[in-house]
């Protein structure tokens, strides 16, 4: 059965939308109230380019929540339990955000643009409303906004060569999560060594949406000798690599998770003395082992993808849920990420999924799979 996605004014188009349509996009999803390409008609080829070559992705849906003003650093630190004291301009940090009860509500990359300016490169949620409300209620001198920033990702083993062809060999010296303000023949952007894959790559944070088609074509031209092609963040690769997906592995509705359940314990700094949202709740949580634990699974056969989390069973008891699964060509079987009762996370027999009247056996597997 085929469905269509209606294009209307209530969902925003990416700055690269017209370029992706021109280059053959075949499906969209919605993320941060925007359309994001889902595929370009060749899922196997797009996966192969990411694993063995180079791909370019429209990830403008990866919106930036900008904190600017004298208290920008104060707000950034209050939003996350991770200690940001040693973060320098030009450095990024992976930062969990929690609510007052200690539940995870996002896991953005924080970029320190200047001493008085920070970006939160957020996953799918309305964190700008959360940040603005907290800043206002605490009376801090900081403006929370969404700047004109549209990331474009270059990912894969050949991504560094493509990026060096565009900007020069200095990009090879950027550390992971490091970034630099630069331009490409007058196109203003922030260039970061980052991206939602473990294959290596860069993100070009375009700072003038009117130049989007120009930037897209420059990347496409520079990547042509390396076999670049369009694609989208890849669910198979993210499962293989153990990348966390807010909205799938954890989300506000139905399947909530704590940072300790998701393996973020080392990022929760309770000893530095800084205050942050959820400190009291996380202090209580840290005193006890987590009730659940994130695990990997191999799943028998190739069950149809349900498009949503599904219960994980042991016998007649539900012991967790499987956030997402897919067939992995490199592992040679169906793999998935799950949140399971902690006492079963190291060893458990008889795990299974129930889908469309069928039972599919599941076996624990370390993350990452490769």
C-alpha positions as CSV (number, residue, x, y, z in Angstrom):
1,X,0.0,0.0,0.0
2,X,1.4,3.4,-0.9
3,X,0.6,6.7,0.8
4,X,1.4,10.3,-0.1
5,X,2.5,13.2,2.1
6,X,0.6,16.4,1.5
7,X,2.7,19.5,1.3
8,X,1.0,22.4,3.1
9,X,1.9,25.7,4.9
10,X,1.6,24.2,8.3
11,X,4.9,22.3,7.8
12,X,8.0,24.3,6.8
13,X,10.1,23.5,3.8
14,X,13.9,23.1,4.2
15,X,16.1,25.7,2.5
16,X,17.3,22.7,0.3
17,X,13.8,21.5,-0.4
18,X,13.8,22.5,-4.1
19,X,17.3,21.0,-4.6
20,X,16.2,17.7,-3.2
21,X,13.1,17.6,-5.4
22,X,15.2,18.4,-8.4
23,X,17.6,15.6,-7.5
24,X,15.0,12.9,-7.2
25,X,13.7,12.7,-3.6
26,X,11.0,10.0,-3.3
27,X,9.7,10.4,0.2
28,X,9.7,12.8,3.1
29,X,9.1,12.6,6.9
30,X,8.4,15.4,9.3
31,X,10.9,16.5,11.9
32,X,11.0,19.7,13.9
33,X,7.9,20.8,12.0
34,X,9.8,20.6,8.7
35,X,10.0,18.1,5.8
36,X,13.1,15.9,5.8
37,X,14.0,13.7,2.8
38,X,13.5,10.0,3.6
39,X,15.0,8.5,0.5
40,X,15.9,9.1,-3.1
41,X,14.5,5.9,-4.6
42,X,17.6,3.7,-4.1
43,X,17.8,2.7,-0.4
44,X,20.5,0.0,-1.1
45,X,22.6,2.5,-3.1
46,X,22.2,5.2,-0.5
47,X,23.3,2.8,2.3
48,X,26.3,1.7,0.2
49,X,27.5,5.3,-0.4
50,X,27.3,6.0,3.3
51,X,29.3,2.9,4.2
52,X,31.8,2.8,1.4
53,X,31.8,6.3,-0.3
54,X,30.2,9.6,0.5
55,X,26.7,11.0,0.7
56,X,25.1,14.4,1.1
57,X,22.1,15.0,3.3
58,X,19.6,17.8,3.7
59,X,19.4,18.0,7.5
60,X,18.1,21.5,7.8
61,X,15.5,20.1,10.1
62,X,18.3,19.9,12.7
63,X,17.2,23.3,14.0
64,X,19.4,25.5,16.1
65,X,18.2,27.0,19.4
66,X,20.3,30.1,19.8
67,X,21.1,31.4,23.3
68,X,22.5,34.9,23.0
69,X,23.3,37.6,25.7
70,X,25.3,38.1,28.9
71,X,23.6,35.1,30.5
72,X,23.8,32.8,27.5
73,X,26.4,30.5,29.2
74,X,24.4,30.5,32.4
75,X,21.3,29.3,30.7
76,X,23.2,26.7,28.6
77,X,24.7,25.3,31.8
78,X,21.4,25.3,33.6
79,X,19.7,23.3,30.8
80,X,22.1,20.3,31.0
81,X,23.6,18.2,33.8
82,X,26.8,18.0,31.8
83,X,29.5,20.3,33.1
84,X,30.3,22.9,30.4
85,X,32.9,24.9,32.4
86,X,35.8,23.8,30.2
87,X,34.0,24.2,26.8
88,X,35.8,26.7,24.5
89,X,34.6,28.7,21.6
90,X,34.8,26.3,18.6
91,X,34.0,23.2,20.6
92,X,30.8,21.1,20.5
93,X,29.5,19.0,23.3
94,X,26.9,16.2,23.3
95,X,24.5,17.3,26.1
96,X,21.5,15.4,27.6
97,X,18.6,17.7,28.6
98,X,16.2,16.5,31.3
99,X,13.0,17.8,32.8
100,X,12.5,18.5,36.5
101,X,11.6,14.8,37.1
102,X,14.8,13.6,35.5
103,X,13.3,12.3,32.2
104,X,15.3,12.9,29.0
105,X,13.7,15.5,26.8
106,X,16.4,16.0,24.2
107,X,20.0,15.1,23.4
108,X,21.4,18.0,21.3
109,X,24.9,18.9,20.3
110,X,25.8,22.2,21.9
111,X,28.1,24.5,19.9
112,X,29.8,27.4,21.7
113,X,29.8,30.0,19.0
114,X,31.1,32.9,21.2
115,X,31.3,33.7,24.9
116,X,27.8,35.1,24.7
117,X,26.3,32.8,22.1
118,X,25.5,29.1,22.1
119,X,23.6,26.9,19.7
120,X,21.7,23.8,20.7
121,X,21.4,21.6,17.6
122,X,18.3,19.8,18.7
123,X,16.5,16.6,17.9
124,X,12.8,16.6,17.2
125,X,11.1,18.6,19.9
126,X,10.2,22.2,20.9
127,X,13.2,22.9,23.0
128,X,13.2,26.6,22.1
129,X,10.0,27.0,24.0
130,X,11.4,25.2,27.0
131,X,14.6,27.2,27.0
132,X,12.8,30.6,26.5
133,X,10.4,29.8,29.4
134,X,13.2,28.9,31.8
135,X,15.3,32.0,30.8
136,X,12.2,34.3,31.3
137,X,11.2,32.8,34.6
138,X,14.7,33.1,36.1
139,X,15.0,36.7,34.8
140,X,18.3,36.1,32.9
141,X,19.6,38.4,30.2
142,X,19.5,36.1,27.3
143,X,17.5,36.0,24.1
144,X,16.3,32.6,22.9
145,X,15.7,32.4,19.1
146,X,16.0,30.2,16.0
147,X,18.6,31.7,13.7
148,X,18.8,31.4,9.9
149,X,20.9,28.2,10.0
150,X,20.4,25.2,7.7
151,X,22.8,22.3,8.1
152,X,23.9,20.2,5.2
153,X,25.8,17.0,6.0
154,X,28.6,15.3,4.1
155,X,29.0,11.7,5.5
156,X,31.0,8.6,4.7
157,X,34.6,7.4,4.4
158,X,35.3,9.9,1.6
159,X,33.6,12.9,3.3
160,X,36.9,14.3,4.4
161,X,38.3,14.3,0.9
162,X,35.2,16.1,-0.4
163,X,35.2,18.7,2.3
164,X,38.9,19.3,1.8
165,X,38.3,19.8,-1.9
166,X,35.8,22.5,-1.0
167,X,37.6,24.3,1.9
168,X,41.2,23.2,1.9
169,X,43.3,20.7,3.9
170,X,42.8,22.6,7.1
171,X,39.6,20.7,7.6
172,X,41.5,17.5,8.2
173,X,42.8,19.0,11.5
174,X,39.4,19.6,12.9
175,X,38.7,17.4,15.9
176,X,35.4,15.6,16.3
177,X,32.7,18.1,17.4
178,X,35.2,20.9,16.6
179,X,34.0,23.6,14.3
180,X,35.0,26.9,12.6
181,X,33.2,29.9,11.3
182,X,34.1,30.2,7.6
183,X,32.7,30.8,4.2
184,X,32.7,29.2,0.8
185,X,33.3,31.9,-1.8
186,X,31.1,34.3,0.3
187,X,28.6,31.7,1.4
188,X,28.6,32.1,5.2
189,X,28.6,29.0,7.3
190,X,29.9,27.1,10.3
191,X,31.9,24.0,9.4
192,X,31.8,21.2,12.0
193,X,33.3,17.7,12.1
194,X,30.1,16.0,13.1
195,X,27.0,14.2,11.7
196,X,24.5,11.5,12.6
197,X,26.6,8.5,11.4
198,X,29.7,6.7,12.6
199,X,31.2,6.8,9.1
200,X,32.9,10.1,9.6
201,X,31.9,13.4,8.1
202,X,31.1,17.1,8.3
203,X,28.1,19.4,8.7
204,X,27.9,22.7,6.9
205,X,25.7,25.0,9.0
206,X,24.6,27.4,6.3
207,X,23.9,30.9,7.7
208,X,22.0,32.4,4.7
209,X,19.1,30.3,3.5
210,X,19.0,32.3,0.2
211,X,22.3,30.6,-0.7
212,X,21.1,27.0,-0.1
213,X,20.8,25.9,-3.8
214,X,24.2,27.4,-4.5
215,X,25.7,25.5,-1.6
216,X,24.0,22.2,-2.5
217,X,25.4,22.4,-6.0
218,X,28.9,23.3,-4.9
219,X,28.9,20.2,-2.6
220,X,27.5,18.1,-5.4
221,X,30.1,19.3,-7.9
222,X,33.0,18.8,-5.5
223,X,31.8,15.4,-4.6
224,X,31.2,14.1,-8.1
225,X,34.8,12.7,-8.5
226,X,34.2,10.7,-5.3
227,X,30.8,9.3,-6.3
228,X,28.7,11.5,-4.0
229,X,24.9,11.2,-4.1
230,X,22.0,12.5,-2.1
231,X,20.5,10.5,0.7
232,X,19.2,10.8,4.3
233,X,20.1,9.9,7.8
234,X,20.2,6.1,7.7
235,X,18.3,4.0,10.2
236,X,20.3,0.8,9.4
237,X,23.6,2.5,9.9
238,X,22.5,4.2,13.1
239,X,21.4,0.8,14.6
240,X,24.6,-0.9,13.6
241,X,26.7,2.0,15.1
242,X,24.7,2.3,18.3
243,X,23.6,5.9,17.7
244,X,20.7,7.1,19.9
245,X,17.6,8.5,18.3
246,X,15.5,10.8,20.4
247,X,11.9,10.1,19.4
248,X,12.6,6.4,18.8
249,X,14.9,5.2,21.6
250,X,13.4,7.7,24.0
251,X,10.6,10.2,23.8
252,X,8.3,12.2,26.0
253,X,5.1,10.2,25.3
254,X,4.6,6.5,26.1
255,X,8.3,5.5,26.2
256,X,10.2,7.8,28.5
257,X,13.8,7.1,29.6
258,X,16.3,8.5,32.1
259,X,19.8,9.4,31.2
260,X,21.1,6.5,33.3
261,X,18.9,4.0,31.4
262,X,20.3,5.3,28.1
263,X,23.9,5.1,29.2
264,X,24.5,8.8,29.7
265,X,25.6,8.3,33.3
266,X,29.2,9.6,32.6
267,X,27.7,12.9,31.3
268,X,25.7,13.6,34.5
269,X,28.0,15.7,36.7
270,X,26.6,15.8,40.2
271,X,29.9,16.7,41.8
272,X,30.8,20.0,40.2
273,X,28.3,22.0,42.2
274,X,26.5,23.6,39.3
275,X,22.8,23.8,39.4
276,X,20.7,22.4,36.5
277,X,17.2,21.3,35.7
278,X,16.3,18.0,37.3
279,X,19.3,18.0,39.7
280,X,17.4,16.7,42.7
281,X,15.7,14.0,40.7
282,X,18.9,12.9,39.1
283,X,20.7,12.8,42.4
284,X,18.1,10.4,43.7
285,X,18.3,8.3,40.5
286,X,22.1,8.1,40.8
287,X,21.9,6.5,44.2
288,X,20.1,3.4,42.8
289,X,20.8,1.1,39.8
290,X,18.6,2.0,36.8
291,X,15.4,-0.1,36.5
292,X,16.0,-0.6,32.8
293,X,18.9,-0.7,30.4
294,X,19.5,0.0,26.7
295,X,20.5,-3.1,24.8
296,X,21.0,-4.4,21.3
297,X,19.1,-7.3,19.8
298,X,19.4,-9.7,16.9
299,X,16.0,-10.7,15.7
300,X,15.1,-13.9,13.8
301,X,14.0,-13.7,10.2
302,X,13.0,-10.4,8.6
303,X,9.8,-9.2,10.2
304,X,8.0,-6.3,8.5
305,X,8.9,-2.9,10.0
306,X,6.0,-1.6,12.1
307,X,7.2,2.0,12.1
308,X,6.8,2.4,15.8
309,X,8.2,0.9,19.1
310,X,6.9,-2.6,19.9
311,X,6.7,-4.6,23.1
312,X,9.5,-7.0,24.0
313,X,8.3,-10.2,25.6
314,X,9.7,-13.0,27.7
315,X,7.2,-15.8,27.8
316,X,3.9,-14.0,28.6
317,X,5.5,-11.1,30.4
318,X,6.4,-7.8,28.7
319,X,9.9,-7.0,29.9
320,X,10.7,-3.9,27.7
321,X,10.2,-2.5,24.3
322,X,12.0,-2.5,21.0
323,X,12.5,1.1,19.8
324,X,13.5,0.3,16.2
325,X,14.8,-2.6,14.1
326,X,15.9,-3.2,10.5
327,X,17.7,-5.8,8.5
328,X,21.5,-5.1,8.5
329,X,23.5,-6.2,5.4
330,X,26.7,-6.0,7.3
331,X,25.6,-8.0,10.4
332,X,23.6,-10.4,8.2
333,X,20.4,-10.4,10.2
334,X,17.7,-8.1,11.6
335,X,19.0,-5.9,14.5
336,X,17.4,-3.6,16.9
337,X,17.7,-1.3,19.9
338,X,15.6,-2.0,23.0
339,X,15.0,-0.8,26.6
340,X,14.8,-3.9,28.8
341,X,14.4,-4.6,32.5
342,X,17.8,-4.2,34.0
343,X,18.0,-7.7,35.6
344,X,17.7,-9.2,32.1
345,X,20.2,-6.9,30.3
346,X,23.2,-9.2,30.6
347,X,21.5,-12.6,30.0
348,X,18.0,-13.5,29.1
349,X,16.3,-16.5,27.4
350,X,13.1,-16.6,25.5
351,X,12.9,-13.0,24.4
352,X,10.6,-12.4,21.4
353,X,8.5,-9.9,19.5
354,X,4.9,-10.5,18.4
355,X,4.0,-8.9,15.1
356,X,1.0,-9.6,12.9
357,X,0.3,-12.8,14.6
358,X,3.8,-14.1,14.3
359,X,6.5,-14.6,17.0
360,X,10.1,-13.6,16.2
361,X,12.8,-14.8,18.6
362,X,15.2,-12.1,19.9
363,X,18.7,-12.5,21.3
364,X,20.8,-9.9,23.3
365,X,23.7,-8.4,21.4
366,X,26.3,-5.7,22.5
367,X,26.0,-2.2,21.1
368,X,27.5,-1.2,18.7
369,X,27.0,-4.2,16.5
370,X,30.1,-3.5,14.5
